[in-house]
Amino acid sequence: MNVNDLTSNNTPMRWRIQGDRIAGTDEENLLEEGYKEVLSKAKTFMSDEELGVGNQPGGGDTVEPDPILVSSVEITGEDDIVTGETLALGVKVLPNNADDKTISWTTSDGAIATVDASGVVTGVSAGNVEIIATSNDTNAAKDIVEIEIL
C-alpha cells in the first residue's frame, strides 16, 4: 500500500500517531514503514495542532498527570499541657506519595493556645482549644484535636 492509495478516493481520514506507527480510522490500517510520508502528506492539508503532532515521542499534546492529593491528615501527640509550656504535635499525611504534603496549623482560640507553622502549641491560659491541621493542596484534608490547657 502506498500513500496515494490512502487518499485516492478523496475520503477524509483521521490519523493517530502511536509511537512509531500511525493508525488510521480502523486498527487494521497500521503502517510501520512510510508513516513519515503519510504524516508529511497529511500536513499539506492539516496543521500540526489538528494532527495532534507535538514535541512528545510519537506526537500528541503533553498531558499532565492528575495531582496526587492528600486523602487524610492525622494529628499525633499529647492532648494536654500546662499554661506557659509548649507541646509539639506531629501529623501523618496520606497517601505517602501525595504531591503536596505541607500542612497549615490553626487554633480555635489564640487566647487559650497558639500554634506555630511547625505544629508547636503554646499554652496561654487555662481552657480547652481545638488545634486544626489542614493540608495545603486543593483537597484541604484536615484533622482537629482538642487540647486542654491546665
N, C-alpha and C positions, 0 to 999 in steps of 0.2 A: 504494500500500500504506500502511495506517495502523498505528499501534501496536497497536490491538485485533486486527487481522488476525494479528499476530505471536504473540499469546498466547491466541487464542480457543479453541484445541484443548487448552489446559492441558498442553501438552507442554513439559517443561523444555528450555530452550535456553540455551547458553552464548554469551556475547558477549565480544568482544575489541575494545579500543579501539586504533585505528591512526590516529594524528594527528588529523585532523578527521572520521574515519569510525569506525563500529562495524561489525565483521564478525561475522556470525552463524556458525552451525555449518558453513556452506559458503561459499565465497568469492563466490557469486553474490548473497548477501544483503547487499551493501554498501549502506549508507544514507548519503547525503550530507546530505540535509535531514532535520531532525527527530531527529537522533541524540541530542540532549539530552533529548528527550521519552522516547525509548526508555530511556535511562540513568536518567532520573527514575523511570519506571515500574518498572524493574528494581530500583532502590534500595528500593522498598517491600517487596521480597521478599528482598533480599540486602544484606549490609553492603558498605561501600567496600572493605574488605580482600578479601572474596570476589569482588568485581567487578574487583579489580586497579586501583582508582582511587587515584592518589597525587597528589603535587604536581607531577609532571612533565607537560609538554605532552603531551596525548594519553592521560594516565593511566598507571597501572602503577607498580610499585615502582622506586626508584632502584637502578640496577645499577652497581656499581663495576667499572671495567675491571681486568683482571688486571695485577698489577705487572709492570714490565719488569725482569727480574732480570739480574744480571751473568752473562755466559756465560764470560768468560775474563779473567784477570789476567796481565800480563807485566811482570816486573821488568826495568828497564833500568839500565845503569851499569857501572862497572868491577868487576872481581872480586878485587881485592887492595888492601890498604892497609898502612901501616906502623903499628906499635903507637903509640898516643897520638894518631894523626891521625883525621880524620873523612872519610867518604865519603857523599855524598848520592846515594841511589838514586832512580830515577824509577819510575813504574808506568803502564802502558797498561791501561785498563779498557774492555772491550767488552761490549755494544754502547754506542755513544756516547750513546744516549738512555736508558740504564738509569736507573731511578728513584733508586737509592741507589748512588753511585759511590765512597763512602767506603771506606777501607782501614784494616785493623789490621795493624801490623807486630810481629813477634816474632822472637826469636833462639833458636837451639837450645842455646846455652851462653853465658850472661851473663859467665862468667869469661874468655871469649876476646874477645867483642864485644857491645856493647849496640846497640840500635836504638831511636830515638825515634818518636813518633807521626807524624812527617813523613818517615820513611824514612832518617834520617841515622844511619849506622853509625859507632861509635867503636871503634877497635881497643884492646883492653885488654891482651891478651897474645898471644904467637905461637901460631898454630894455625889450624885450619880450622873454620868455623862456618857453619851454614845460617841464612839470613835468609828469613823467610816473610812474604808479603803475602797477606792474606785479605780478600775483600770482606765488608762488614758486612751485606749483605742475606741473605735466607733461603737463597739458593743456596750461599753460602760458597765461591765460586770462589777458587782460590789458585794462587800460583806460589812456587817455592822456588829460591833461588840459593845456591851455595857461595862464600863469601868467604874468601880466605886473608889472615891477619894476619901480616905479616912482622916 
